[in-house]
Amino acid sequence: MAVTINSIFTRSSSLQASGFQAISEAEGVSIAVTGMLIVFFALVIISLFIRLLPVLLGLMEPILPRLESHTQPPSAAERLPAENEKLVAAIGYVLHMEMEKSTQRQ
C-alpha cells in the first residue's frame, strides 16, 4: 500500500507543468469535452420532451380526459346551490329582524 502512495506522490510531483501543458497531461481536455457532451445531450433530450409533450398529451387524452375549463359559465345545476344559499340567507335575515322586533316590544 505504501508503494502505491509513494508512486502517486512521485508522479504528482513530476507534473510540474503549467497552463495548457498541465491540462493536456492530466487529460483535462477530454474530461471537459465529455462533460460538455453530457450537458448537450441532456439539453437535447429536455427540448425534445418539451416539443413532443403536446403529442403525448393528445395520445393520452382517451385515458385521461380533459377537465372542464374555469372560463366556462357554470351550468344551471351548479348555479342552483348558490341561489338556494342566497334564499336561505334572506330568510335568515328576515327571521332575525322579526326576532329583534319582538324582543324590543317586551
CYANA upper distance limits for C-alpha pairs under 8 A (distance plus 0.5 A):
  1 MET  CA      5 ILE  CA      7.04
  2 ALA  CA      6 ASN  CA      6.61
  3 VAL  CA      7 SER  CA      6.58
  4 THR  CA      8 ILE  CA      6.61
  5 ILE  CA      9 PHE  CA      6.77
  6 ASN  CA     10 THR  CA      6.55
  7 SER  CA     11 ARG  CA      6.49
  8 ILE  CA     12 SER  CA      6.62
  9 PHE  CA     13 SER  CA      6.62
 10 THR  CA     14 SER  CA      6.71
 11 ARG  CA     15 LEU  CA      7.12
 12 SER  CA     16 GLN  CA      8.34
 15 LEU  CA     22 ALA  CA      7.65
 15 LEU  CA     25 GLU  CA      8.49
 16 GLN  CA     22 ALA  CA      8.13
 17 ALA  CA     21 GLN  CA      6.49
 17 ALA  CA     22 ALA  CA      5.45
 18 SER  CA     22 ALA  CA      5.49
 18 SER  CA     23 ILE  CA      8.38
 19 GLY  CA     23 ILE  CA      7.13
 20 PHE  CA     24 SER  CA      6.61
 21 GLN  CA     25 GLU  CA      6.63
 22 ALA  CA     26 ALA  CA      6.65
 23 ILE  CA     27 GLU  CA      6.64
 23 ILE  CA     28 GLY  CA      5.33
 23 ILE  CA     29 VAL  CA      7.10
 24 SER  CA     28 GLY  CA      6.33
 24 SER  CA     29 VAL  CA      6.72
 27 GLU  CA     31 ILE  CA      6.96
 28 GLY  CA     32 ALA  CA      6.54
 29 VAL  CA     33 VAL  CA      6.60
 30 SER  CA     34 THR  CA      6.51
 31 ILE  CA     35 GLY  CA      6.69
 32 ALA  CA     36 MET  CA      6.70
 33 VAL  CA     37 LEU  CA      6.64
 34 THR  CA     38 ILE  CA      6.75
 35 GLY  CA     39 VAL  CA      6.82
 36 MET  CA     40 PHE  CA      6.52
 37 LEU  CA     41 PHE  CA      6.59
 38 ILE  CA     42 ALA  CA      6.66
 39 VAL  CA     43 LEU  CA      6.69
 40 PHE  CA     44 VAL  CA      6.73
 41 PHE  CA     45 ILE  CA      6.67
 42 ALA  CA     46 ILE  CA      6.76
 43 LEU  CA     47 SER  CA      6.61
 44 VAL  CA     48 LEU  CA      6.60
 45 ILE  CA     49 PHE  CA      6.65
 46 ILE  CA     50 ILE  CA      6.77
 47 SER  CA     51 ARG  CA      6.58
 48 LEU  CA     52 LEU  CA      6.53
 49 PHE  CA     53 LEU  CA      6.38
 52 LEU  CA     56 LEU  CA      6.75
 53 LEU  CA     57 LEU  CA      6.60
 54 PRO  CA     58 GLY  CA      6.60
 55 VAL  CA     59 LEU  CA      6.82
 56 LEU  CA     60 MET  CA      6.72
 57 LEU  CA     61 GLU  CA      6.56
 60 MET  CA     64 LEU  CA      6.47
 60 MET  CA     65 PRO  CA      8.49
 61 GLU  CA     65 PRO  CA      5.49
 61 GLU  CA     66 ARG  CA      7.19
 68 GLU  CA     72 GLN  CA      8.16
 74 PRO  CA     78 GLU  CA      6.25
 74 PRO  CA     79 ARG  CA      6.85
 75 SER  CA     79 ARG  CA      6.81
 76 ALA  CA     80 LEU  CA      6.84
 77 ALA  CA     81 PRO  CA      8.23
 78 GLU  CA     82 ALA  CA      8.20
 79 ARG  CA     83 GLU  CA      6.93
 80 LEU  CA     84 ASN  CA      6.55
 81 PRO  CA     85 GLU  CA      6.64
 82 ALA  CA     86 LYS  CA      6.94
 83 GLU  CA     87 LEU  CA      6.80
 84 ASN  CA     88 VAL  CA      6.63
 85 GLU  CA     89 ALA  CA      6.59
 86 LYS  CA     90 ALA  CA      6.70
 87 LEU  CA     91 ILE  CA      6.75
 88 VAL  CA     92 GLY  CA      6.57
 89 ALA  CA     93 TYR  CA      6.66
 90 ALA  CA     94 VAL  CA      6.80
 91 ILE  CA     95 LEU  CA      6.70
 92 GLY  CA     96 HIS  CA      6.59
 93 TYR  CA     97 MET  CA      6.73
 94 VAL  CA     98 GLU  CA      6.70
 95 LEU  CA     99 MET  CA      6.63
 96 HIS  CA    100 GLU  CA      6.70
 97 MET  CA    101 LYS  CA      6.76
 98 GLU  CA    102 SER  CA      6.75
 99 MET  CA    103 THR  CA      6.75
100 GLU  CA    104 GLN  CA      6.75
101 LYS  CA    105 ARG  CA      6.94
102 SER  CA    106 GLN  CA      7.25
